[in-house]
C-alpha cells in the first residue's frame, strides 16, 4: 500500500487537515509524537540519501536492485518522463519529433555559444550562468536545447576532463565538451550520450508543441483556450499545481482568465504578464514570457496558448526566490499551497483511508457545484525507495507520487473523471494497453476504484 508521499511540506504554517483527527492514536516516531508532514519529510530525506548513494557509488548493490518482477506483472519499459520502472508499457506515448539537434551537435552548439554563456570569462559555464541562460529570451531554438542539456547534465559533463584542482565543480569547460565529442565519435552506446539525446528529444518535442506563444490563442475570447488538455507537465514534479490548475480550467475557466494581465513588450524587448492569484490578491507578480529553454523543460505552450506556462512561472516566483522561477517548484509543492493560491477559501484535504463513501460522494458533488479545483494524489509506495516496488498502483497501474486533476463527478453513477497533467499515463490492462483505448491522460473510475488507487483528495474552498 502507498504511504505518505516524499515531498516536503509547504513552508506555510500548518493547518488542520480533515481526516487526521479521526485517528484513535497519535502518530509516533521513535516514541515522539509526529505529524504526517514529519513522516513525509523523513521519507524525503531517506530518498535523497539513497539517490545520492546511487549517483556516487554506482557499483554498490542496493537491496532490491536484482529483485525479479512479480510473475503476474508484465515486463515494462521506464516511464519516458519520470524514468521510474513502469508497471506496464506506456501505450500510445507522444510520437518522437523530428530532432533538430542530437548529442553529436552538442560540442558545436557549445562552441558557438560559449562566450555568451561564460559571462564572467573564467573558462567554465557554471550552474549560475546556465540558470541565467535558461531565463534569457536570447537563447532560442537549438541554442535553447543546448541550455536545457547543460541544465540537466551539468554534473556529468563537467566531470569529463580533469581540468580543475580538486573536485570538478566549476562548470562545463571546452575541455569537457571535447571529451564529450570524443564519446559521441566512439560509436559505442555510452549512457551519457544516450541520455543527452533523450533530453534533446523531449525538449524539442515541447518546443514543437508550442505553436502559440501568446497567453491565449484567441485573446478576444480567452475561454476558448482554457481547457485541461492545454496543460502538459514538464520534467519537474509540480503536478500539485498543474493538476489543480487543470481542474480549475475545467470547472471555472473564468477564474483562470482573470489571473493573467498582458502588459505588452517592455523596454528590453520581453513581453511581461502580471499574474494575480485569487488566494492572495494583494500580492500580484509580474513575470516575463516563458523563454524557449523554459518551454522545453517546464510546462509547455500548446495550440491553446502559453497560459499554463505563464501561470507555472508566476507560481514559481510566488513560491520561492530562484533565478529560474520554476525551479522553486522542484521540491514538489504540496497541494495545500497550490490550492490556497488558486481559490479564495483555502483547502480541505481528506485521507481516503479515513473517509467513508458517503462523505467522499458528498464532498465531490459539492466541489463540482462550487466550481472549485479538486485534485487526487497517489503517494509513493514505500518499497520503491529500496527498489522493492514498481511505484504503480496494484489495481490500475497508475504512476505513484503524482497528483491528478478531478475534472468531473457524477453522483448518480458514482463515477469520477480524472486527468494526469502529463497528458498521458492512465489505467492499464495486464498487457500494458490503456483501458479506455486512448492514452491522453483522461480516464473515468467508479468511486470504489478511485478509493482503491488514490491516497488523498484536496478540495478547494469558497
C-alpha positions as CSV (number, residue, x, y, z in Angstrom):
1,X,0.0,0.0,0.0
2,X,1.2,3.5,-0.7
3,X,2.5,5.7,2.2
4,X,2.6,9.4,2.6
5,X,4.5,10.9,-0.4
6,X,8.1,12.0,-0.3
7,X,7.5,15.7,-1.0
8,X,8.5,18.1,1.7
9,X,5.6,20.0,3.4
10,X,4.6,23.5,2.5
11,X,6.6,26.3,4.2
12,X,3.3,27.9,5.2
13,X,2.1,27.4,8.7
14,X,0.4,24.0,9.1
15,X,-3.4,23.9,9.1
16,X,-5.7,21.2,10.3
17,X,-6.2,18.6,7.7
18,X,-9.6,16.9,7.5
19,X,-9.3,13.2,8.4
20,X,-6.3,13.3,10.6
21,X,-8.3,13.9,13.8
22,X,-10.2,10.7,13.3
23,X,-7.1,8.6,14.2
24,X,-7.5,6.8,17.6
25,X,-3.9,7.1,18.5
26,X,-1.3,9.8,17.6
27,X,1.4,9.0,15.1
28,X,4.8,8.5,16.8
29,X,8.4,8.5,15.6
30,X,10.9,6.8,17.9
31,X,8.4,7.3,20.7
32,X,7.9,11.0,20.0
33,X,4.6,12.4,18.6
34,X,5.0,13.0,14.9
35,X,2.8,14.7,12.2
36,X,2.1,13.4,8.7
37,X,4.4,16.2,7.5
38,X,7.2,14.9,9.8
39,X,6.9,11.4,8.2
40,X,6.9,12.9,4.7
41,X,10.0,14.9,5.5
42,X,11.7,11.8,6.9
43,X,10.9,9.8,3.8
44,X,12.1,12.6,1.6
45,X,15.4,12.7,3.4
46,X,15.8,9.0,3.0
47,X,15.1,9.2,-0.7
48,X,17.8,11.9,-1.1
49,X,20.3,9.7,0.8
50,X,19.6,6.7,-1.5
51,X,19.6,8.8,-4.7
52,X,23.0,10.4,-3.7
53,X,24.4,7.0,-2.9
54,X,23.3,5.6,-6.2
55,X,24.9,8.6,-8.0
56,X,28.3,8.4,-6.3
57,X,28.5,4.7,-5.7
58,X,27.1,3.2,-8.9
59,X,28.7,-0.2,-8.3
60,X,27.3,-0.6,-4.9
61,X,24.4,-3.1,-4.9
62,X,21.2,-1.9,-3.2
63,X,18.6,-4.0,-1.6
64,X,16.1,-5.0,-4.3
65,X,18.3,-3.9,-7.3
66,X,18.3,-7.5,-8.6
67,X,14.8,-8.4,-7.4
68,X,12.9,-10.0,-10.3
69,X,9.5,-8.6,-11.1
70,X,6.4,-10.4,-9.8
71,X,5.2,-13.1,-12.1
72,X,1.8,-11.5,-12.7
73,X,3.3,-8.2,-13.7
74,X,4.4,-7.9,-17.4
75,X,7.9,-6.6,-18.3
76,X,7.8,-2.9,-18.9
77,X,10.0,0.0,-20.1
78,X,10.8,3.0,-17.9
79,X,8.3,5.9,-17.8
80,X,9.6,8.4,-20.5
81,X,9.2,11.4,-18.2
82,X,9.9,10.1,-14.6
83,X,12.3,7.4,-15.7
84,X,10.9,5.2,-13.0
85,X,10.3,1.5,-13.7
86,X,6.9,1.2,-15.2
87,X,4.4,-1.5,-14.1
88,X,3.1,-1.7,-17.7
89,X,4.3,-0.4,-21.0
90,X,3.4,3.2,-21.8
91,X,1.0,2.8,-24.6
92,X,0.4,5.5,-27.3
93,X,3.1,7.7,-25.9
94,X,3.6,11.0,-27.7
95,X,5.4,10.5,-31.1
96,X,9.0,11.4,-31.3
97,X,9.6,14.7,-33.0
98,X,11.9,15.4,-35.9
99,X,15.1,16.2,-33.9
100,X,16.8,19.4,-34.9
101,X,19.8,18.7,-32.7
102,X,21.4,15.4,-31.4
103,X,24.2,14.7,-29.0
104,X,26.7,14.8,-31.9
105,X,25.8,18.5,-32.4
106,X,26.4,19.5,-28.7
107,X,30.1,20.4,-29.0
108,X,29.4,22.6,-32.0
109,X,26.5,24.4,-30.3
110,X,28.6,24.8,-27.1
111,X,31.5,26.3,-29.0
112,X,29.1,28.7,-30.8
113,X,27.5,29.9,-27.6
114,X,30.4,29.7,-25.2
115,X,31.3,33.4,-25.0
116,X,27.8,34.5,-24.2
117,X,27.3,31.6,-21.7
118,X,30.6,32.2,-19.9
119,X,29.6,35.7,-18.8
120,X,32.4,36.0,-16.2
121,X,35.1,34.8,-18.6
122,X,36.6,32.2,-16.3
123,X,36.5,29.4,-18.9
124,X,33.7,27.5,-17.2
125,X,29.9,27.6,-17.8
126,X,28.7,27.4,-14.2
127,X,25.4,26.5,-12.7
128,X,24.5,30.1,-12.1
129,X,25.4,31.0,-15.7
130,X,23.3,28.2,-17.0
131,X,20.3,29.4,-14.9
132,X,20.7,32.9,-16.3
133,X,20.7,31.5,-19.8
134,X,17.5,29.4,-19.0
135,X,15.7,32.6,-18.0
136,X,17.0,34.6,-21.0
137,X,14.9,35.1,-24.2
138,X,18.1,35.5,-26.2
139,X,18.6,31.7,-26.4
140,X,16.2,30.3,-29.0
141,X,15.7,27.1,-31.0
142,X,18.7,24.8,-30.9
143,X,20.6,27.2,-28.7
144,X,17.8,26.8,-26.1
145,X,18.1,23.0,-26.5
146,X,21.8,23.3,-25.6
147,X,20.9,25.3,-22.4
148,X,18.4,22.6,-21.4
149,X,21.1,19.9,-21.8
150,X,23.5,21.9,-19.7
151,X,20.8,22.4,-17.1
152,X,20.0,18.7,-17.0
153,X,23.5,17.2,-17.3
154,X,25.9,19.8,-16.0
155,X,27.3,17.5,-13.2
156,X,28.2,14.7,-15.7
157,X,29.6,16.9,-18.3
158,X,31.8,19.0,-16.0
159,X,33.5,15.8,-14.8
160,X,34.6,14.5,-18.2
161,X,38.0,16.2,-18.2
162,X,40.4,16.7,-15.3
163,X,40.8,20.4,-15.7
164,X,40.2,21.6,-12.2
165,X,42.1,21.4,-8.9
166,X,40.2,19.1,-6.7
167,X,36.5,18.2,-7.4
168,X,35.1,19.1,-10.8
169,X,32.6,21.7,-9.7
170,X,33.3,24.9,-11.5
171,X,31.1,24.1,-14.5
172,X,31.4,22.8,-18.1
173,X,34.6,23.8,-20.0
174,X,35.7,23.5,-23.6
175,X,37.9,20.6,-22.5
176,X,34.9,18.8,-21.0
177,X,32.9,19.2,-24.2
178,X,35.9,17.9,-26.2
179,X,35.7,14.7,-24.2
180,X,32.0,14.5,-24.8
181,X,32.6,14.9,-28.5
182,X,35.0,12.0,-28.4
183,X,32.4,9.9,-26.6
184,X,30.0,10.6,-29.5
185,X,32.5,9.6,-32.1
186,X,33.4,6.4,-30.4
187,X,30.3,4.7,-31.8
188,X,29.7,2.8,-28.5
189,X,26.5,3.1,-26.6
190,X,27.6,5.5,-23.9
191,X,24.9,6.1,-21.3
192,X,25.6,9.8,-21.1
193,X,25.4,10.3,-24.9
194,X,22.1,8.4,-24.9
195,X,20.7,10.4,-22.0
196,X,21.7,13.7,-23.8
197,X,19.8,12.5,-26.9
198,X,16.7,11.8,-24.8
199,X,16.9,15.3,-23.2
200,X,17.2,16.9,-26.6
201,X,14.3,14.9,-27.9
202,X,12.0,15.8,-25.0
203,X,12.9,19.5,-25.1
204,X,12.4,19.6,-28.9
205,X,9.1,17.8,-28.5
206,X,7.9,20.5,-26.1
207,X,9.1,23.3,-28.4
208,X,7.3,21.7,-31.4
209,X,4.1,21.6,-29.4
210,X,4.4,25.3,-28.6
211,X,2.7,26.6,-31.7
212,X,1.1,29.5,-29.9
213,X,3.3,31.6,-27.7
214,X,0.6,34.2,-26.8
215,X,-1.2,33.8,-23.4
216,X,-4.4,32.7,-25.2
217,X,-4.8,31.5,-28.8
218,X,-7.8,33.8,-29.1
219,X,-7.2,36.9,-27.0
220,X,-10.6,38.2,-27.7
221,X,-12.2,35.2,-26.1
222,X,-9.7,33.6,-23.7
223,X,-12.2,31.0,-22.5
224,X,-11.8,29.2,-25.8
225,X,-8.2,28.5,-24.9
226,X,-8.7,27.5,-21.3
227,X,-9.0,23.7,-21.4
228,X,-7.4,21.0,-19.3
229,X,-5.6,19.5,-22.3
230,X,-3.7,22.7,-22.7
231,X,-1.7,21.7,-19.6
232,X,1.3,19.4,-20.2
233,X,3.6,18.8,-17.3
234,X,7.3,19.2,-18.0
235,X,10.3,17.5,-16.4
236,X,9.9,18.7,-12.8
237,X,7.5,17.4,-10.2
238,X,5.0,20.2,-9.9
239,X,1.9,18.1,-10.5
240,X,0.2,19.5,-7.4
241,X,0.0,22.9,-9.0
242,X,-0.7,21.8,-12.6
243,X,-3.4,19.3,-11.6
244,X,-5.2,21.9,-9.5
245,X,-4.9,24.4,-12.4
246,X,-6.4,21.8,-14.9
247,X,-9.3,21.1,-12.6
248,X,-10.0,24.8,-12.2
249,X,-9.7,25.2,-16.0
250,X,-12.4,22.6,-16.5
251,X,-14.8,23.8,-13.7
252,X,-14.2,27.6,-13.7
253,X,-12.3,28.8,-16.7
254,X,-13.3,32.4,-16.0
255,X,-11.2,32.3,-12.8
256,X,-8.2,31.3,-14.9
257,X,-8.7,34.0,-17.4
258,X,-8.9,36.6,-14.7
259,X,-5.5,35.8,-13.3
260,X,-3.4,37.0,-16.3
261,X,-2.9,40.5,-17.5
262,X,-0.8,41.0,-20.6
263,X,1.4,44.1,-20.2
264,X,2.8,44.1,-23.7
265,X,6.5,44.3,-24.6
266,X,8.8,46.1,-22.1
267,X,11.9,48.2,-22.9
268,X,14.1,45.1,-23.0
269,X,12.0,43.6,-25.7
270,X,10.4,41.0,-23.5
271,X,6.7,40.5,-23.1
272,X,5.6,40.6,-19.5
273,X,2.5,39.4,-17.7
274,X,1.1,40.3,-14.3
275,X,-0.5,37.4,-12.5
276,X,-2.8,37.8,-9.5
277,X,-3.7,34.5,-7.8
278,X,-7.3,34.6,-6.3
279,X,-6.0,33.3,-2.9
280,X,-3.6,36.3,-2.5
281,X,-5.0,39.2,-4.5
282,X,-2.8,41.7,-2.6
283,X,0.4,40.3,-4.0
284,X,0.4,40.3,-7.8
285,X,3.5,39.1,-9.6
286,X,5.0,40.3,-12.9
287,X,7.0,37.7,-14.9
288,X,8.4,37.7,-18.4
289,X,7.0,35.4,-21.0
290,X,8.5,31.9,-20.7
291,X,11.7,31.5,-22.8
292,X,12.4,28.8,-25.3
293,X,14.6,27.0,-22.8
294,X,11.9,27.2,-20.1
295,X,9.2,25.9,-22.5
296,X,11.5,23.0,-23.4
297,X,12.0,21.9,-19.7
298,X,8.9,23.0,-17.8
299,X,5.2,23.3,-18.7
300,X,5.0,23.9,-22.4
301,X,2.8,26.1,-24.6
302,X,0.4,24.4,-27.0
303,X,-2.0,25.4,-29.8
304,X,-4.2,26.8,-27.0
305,X,-1.5,29.3,-25.9
306,X,1.1,29.7,-23.2
307,X,-1.2,30.5,-20.2
308,X,-0.3,27.3,-18.3
309,X,3.5,28.1,-18.6
310,X,2.9,31.7,-17.6
311,X,1.0,30.7,-14.5
312,X,3.5,28.0,-13.6
313,X,6.3,30.6,-13.9
314,X,4.4,33.0,-11.7
315,X,3.6,30.3,-9.1
316,X,7.3,29.6,-9.0
317,X,8.1,33.2,-8.4
318,X,5.3,33.2,-5.7
319,X,6.8,30.1,-4.0
320,X,10.5,30.9,-3.8
321,X,13.4,33.0,-4.9
322,X,15.3,31.3,-7.7
323,X,16.9,32.6,-10.9
324,X,14.7,30.3,-12.9
325,X,11.3,30.8,-11.2
326,X,10.0,27.3,-12.0
327,X,12.9,25.7,-10.1
328,X,11.2,26.8,-6.8
329,X,8.6,24.1,-7.6
330,X,11.2,21.2,-7.9
331,X,10.5,20.3,-4.3
332,X,7.0,19.2,-5.2
333,X,5.0,21.9,-3.6
334,X,2.2,20.3,-1.6
335,X,-1.5,20.5,-2.7
336,X,-2.4,22.9,0.1
337,X,-0.1,25.7,-1.2
338,X,-1.3,25.4,-4.8
339,X,-5.0,25.3,-3.7
340,X,-4.6,28.3,-1.4
341,X,-3.2,30.3,-4.4
342,X,-5.8,29.2,-6.9
343,X,-9.0,29.8,-4.9
344,X,-10.3,32.1,-2.3
345,X,-11.3,29.8,0.5
346,X,-8.3,27.7,1.3
347,X,-8.2,23.9,1.1
348,X,-9.6,20.8,2.7
349,X,-7.6,17.6,2.5
350,X,-9.0,14.2,3.2
351,X,-7.0,11.0,3.5
352,X,-9.1,8.4,1.7
353,X,-8.4,5.6,4.2
354,X,-10.2,7.7,6.8
355,X,-13.1,8.9,4.6
356,X,-16.3,6.9,4.2
357,X,-18.2,6.6,0.9
358,X,-21.0,9.0,1.8
359,X,-18.6,11.7,2.8
360,X,-16.5,11.3,-0.3
361,X,-19.6,11.3,-2.5
362,X,-21.0,14.5,-0.8
363,X,-17.7,16.4,-1.0
364,X,-17.1,15.6,-4.6
365,X,-20.6,16.6,-5.6
366,X,-20.4,19.9,-3.6
367,X,-17.0,20.8,-5.1
368,X,-18.3,20.4,-8.6
369,X,-21.3,22.6,-7.6
370,X,-18.9,25.2,-6.1
371,X,-16.6,25.1,-9.3
372,X,-13.5,24.8,-7.2
373,X,-10.4,22.8,-8.1
374,X,-10.2,19.3,-6.8
375,X,-7.1,17.0,-7.0
376,X,-6.4,13.4,-6.1
377,X,-2.9,12.1,-5.1
378,X,-1.3,8.7,-5.1
379,X,1.6,8.7,-2.7
380,X,4.8,6.8,-3.4
381,X,5.0,3.1,-2.4
382,X,7.5,2.9,0.5
383,X,9.2,-0.1,-1.1
384,X,10.0,1.9,-4.2
385,X,12.7,3.7,-2.2
386,X,14.7,0.5,-2.0
387,X,13.8,-0.9,-5.4
388,X,11.2,-3.3,-3.9
389,X,8.2,-1.8,-5.6
390,X,7.4,-0.5,-9.0
391,X,5.7,2.7,-7.7
392,X,2.5,1.9,-9.6
393,X,-0.9,1.1,-8.0
394,X,-1.7,-2.6,-8.0
395,X,-5.3,-2.1,-9.1
396,X,-4.9,0.1,-12.2
397,X,-1.2,0.5,-12.8
398,X,-1.3,4.3,-12.2
399,X,2.0,6.1,-11.5
400,X,2.5,6.9,-7.8
401,X,3.9,10.2,-6.5
402,X,1.7,12.1,-8.9
403,X,-1.3,14.5,-8.4
404,X,-4.3,14.1,-10.8
405,X,-7.0,16.6,-11.7
406,X,-10.6,15.7,-10.8
407,X,-12.4,17.1,-13.9
408,X,-15.9,15.8,-13.1
409,X,-18.0,13.8,-10.8
410,X,-21.3,12.1,-11.5
411,X,-23.1,11.5,-8.2
412,X,-25.8,9.3,-9.8
413,X,-23.4,6.8,-11.3
414,X,-20.7,7.3,-8.6
415,X,-18.0,7.9,-11.3
416,X,-15.0,10.2,-11.2
417,X,-13.3,11.7,-14.3
418,X,-9.6,12.4,-13.8
419,X,-6.6,13.6,-15.8
420,X,-2.9,13.1,-15.4
421,X,-1.3,16.5,-16.1
422,X,1.5,14.8,-18.1
423,X,-1.1,14.3,-20.8
424,X,-0.7,10.5,-20.7
425,X,-0.4,7.8,-18.0
426,X,-3.7,6.2,-17.0
427,X,-5.2,2.8,-16.0
428,X,-3.8,-0.1,-18.0
429,X,-4.7,-3.7,-18.6
430,X,-2.2,-6.5,-17.8
431,X,-0.9,-6.4,-21.3
432,X,0.0,-2.7,-20.9
433,X,-2.7,-1.3,-23.1
434,X,-4.8,1.5,-21.7
435,X,-8.2,0.5,-20.6
436,X,-10.1,3.2,-22.5
437,X,-8.2,2.8,-25.7
438,X,-6.7,6.3,-25.7
439,X,-3.7,7.3,-23.7
440,X,-4.4,11.0,-23.3
441,X,-4.3,11.1,-19.5
442,X,-8.1,11.4,-19.2
443,X,-9.9,8.4,-17.6
444,X,-13.0,7.6,-15.6
445,X,-13.2,5.4,-12.5
446,X,-16.0,4.2,-10.2
447,X,-15.8,5.6,-6.7
448,X,-14.8,2.2,-5.5
449,X,-11.9,2.0,-8.0
450,X,-10.9,5.5,-7.0
451,X,-10.7,4.6,-3.3
452,X,-8.5,1.6,-4.2
453,X,-6.0,3.6,-6.1
454,X,-5.8,7.1,-4.5
455,X,-4.4,8.2,-1.2
456,X,-5.8,11.7,-0.6
457,X,-8.1,14.3,-2.1
458,X,-7.7,18.0,-1.9
459,X,-10.8,20.3,-2.3
460,X,-10.6,24.0,-3.0
461,X,-12.9,26.0,-0.8
462,X,-15.2,29.0,-1.4
